[in-house]
């Protein structure tokens, strides 16, 4: 997909997740995500937000669909968030684009030499990622940023197939506990020996996979975390420095 206009998007399909495992490329996964209508509550919410719009964006056309992953198909680093923001990625159609969390994320990636620019305002703003793929556990904006367990599981095949297709990925950075829990769940399903009991989420915590890859956790760059100082720029910058170290 190259346009944020719904006129250029595929018809809605409630069976899209069921075909994710058959996708031969990340582009095919993208098309399925953009057409997905498998969760009635999330489909209705994302479309409601696209109709009502925030006052600051009243003149903009919202994406209002499932939001696909974004970045370098040859990525060594995969970033996993929770879900699109109602007036961020649900508006722009690109992960972590158009909101304060995205400003923090792309600012940090730019400082780490992994992004071509520090701002993320629109799908066509010229931002390029080097060795990084950005995705999320859920692909539709959920009410109160809380997908249900059923919605999480319904959406899971998209992330599962992305992880299979991102064959050069070595480090997986989870932004927040929801993404961490989902990634651990998927890797266990795929046969990796994740320690039991499940490792606890925490900023800077690391989990080694038995094939030499790593899960690295970070607090989410939400306003709740950044405004209160729970997550600071130095703390966030160290995550990407550590990711580079773990790649070796």
ChimeraX attribute file (.defattr): number of C-alpha atoms within 10 A of each C-alpha:
attribute: neighborCount
match mode: 1-to-1
recipient: residues
	/A:1	13
	/A:2	9
	/A:3	13
	/A:4	21
	/A:5	14
	/A:6	14
	/A:7	8
	/A:8	10
	/A:9	16
	/A:10	13
	/A:11	12
	/A:12	17
	/A:13	14
	/A:14	15
	/A:15	14
	/A:16	21
	/A:17	22
	/A:18	14
	/A:19	14
	/A:20	25
	/A:21	15
	/A:22	11
	/A:23	17
	/A:24	11
	/A:25	15
	/A:26	21
	/A:27	15
	/A:28	13
	/A:29	25
	/A:30	21
	/A:31	19
	/A:32	26
	/A:33	25
	/A:34	25
	/A:35	20
	/A:36	24
	/A:37	22
	/A:38	18
	/A:39	16
	/A:40	10
	/A:41	15
	/A:42	21
	/A:43	20
	/A:44	14
	/A:45	17
	/A:46	25
	/A:47	19
	/A:48	13
	/A:49	19
	/A:50	21
	/A:51	13
	/A:52	11
	/A:53	18
	/A:54	14
	/A:55	8
	/A:56	8
	/A:57	12
	/A:58	12
	/A:59	9
	/A:60	13
	/A:61	15
	/A:62	26
	/A:63	25
	/A:64	28
	/A:65	28
	/A:66	29
	/A:67	29
	/A:68	27
	/A:69	26
	/A:70	20
	/A:71	20
	/A:72	17
	/A:73	21
	/A:74	15
	/A:75	19
	/A:76	21
	/A:77	25
	/A:78	26
	/A:79	22
	/A:80	25
	/A:81	25
	/A:82	26
	/A:83	26
	/A:84	30
	/A:85	25
	/A:86	26
	/A:87	22
	/A:88	23
	/A:89	30
	/A:90	30
	/A:91	29
	/A:92	29
	/A:93	28
	/A:94	26
	/A:95	26
	/A:96	28
	/A:97	26
	/A:98	22
	/A:99	21
	/A:100	16
	/A:101	20
	/A:102	22
	/A:103	18
	/A:104	23
	/A:105	24
	/A:106	22
	/A:107	21
	/A:108	22
	/A:109	22
	/A:110	19
	/A:111	14
	/A:112	15
	/A:113	14
	/A:114	19
	/A:115	21
	/A:116	16
	/A:117	18
	/A:118	17
	/A:119	21
	/A:120	25
	/A:121	18
	/A:122	18
	/A:123	18
	/A:124	12
	/A:125	11
	/A:126	11
	/A:127	17
	/A:128	15
	/A:129	20
	/A:130	18
	/A:131	18
	/A:132	23
	/A:133	22
	/A:134	21
	/A:135	28
	/A:136	28
	/A:137	26
	/A:138	29
	/A:139	31
	/A:140	34
	/A:141	29
	/A:142	23
	/A:143	15
	/A:144	8
	/A:145	13
	/A:146	14
	/A:147	22
	/A:148	13
	/A:149	9
	/A:150	10
	/A:151	19
	/A:152	19
	/A:153	14
	/A:154	16
	/A:155	26
	/A:156	21
	/A:157	20
	/A:158	28
	/A:159	24
	/A:160	19
	/A:161	19
	/A:162	23
	/A:163	19
	/A:164	14
	/A:165	17
	/A:166	19
	/A:167	12
	/A:168	15
	/A:169	21
	/A:170	21
	/A:171	26
	/A:172	25
	/A:173	24
	/A:174	29
	/A:175	22
	/A:176	20
	/A:177	19
	/A:178	21
	/A:179	24
	/A:180	26
	/A:181	16
	/A:182	23
	/A:183	23
	/A:184	19
	/A:185	15
	/A:186	17
	/A:187	15
	/A:188	13
	/A:189	11
	/A:190	11
	/A:191	9
	/A:192	14
	/A:193	14
	/A:194	16
	/A:195	12
	/A:196	6
	/A:197	6
	/A:198	11
	/A:199	14
	/A:200	12
	/A:201	20
	/A:202	14
	/A:203	19
	/A:204	18
	/A:205	13
	/A:206	20
	/A:207	18
	/A:208	15
	/A:209	16
	/A:210	11
	/A:211	9
	/A:212	11
	/A:213	17
	/A:214	20
	/A:215	22
	/A:216	25
	/A:217	25
	/A:218	23
	/A:219	21
	/A:220	24
	/A:221	23
	/A:222	18
	/A:223	15
	/A:224	11
	/A:225	14
	/A:226	17
	/A:227	11
	/A:228	9
	/A:229	11
	/A:230	15
	/A:231	19
	/A:232	15
	/A:233	14
	/A:234	9
	/A:235	15
	/A:236	20
	/A:237	16
	/A:238	15
	/A:239	21
	/A:240	21
	/A:241	12
	/A:242	14
	/A:243	21
	/A:244	15
	/A:245	10
	/A:246	17
	/A:247	14
	/A:248	9
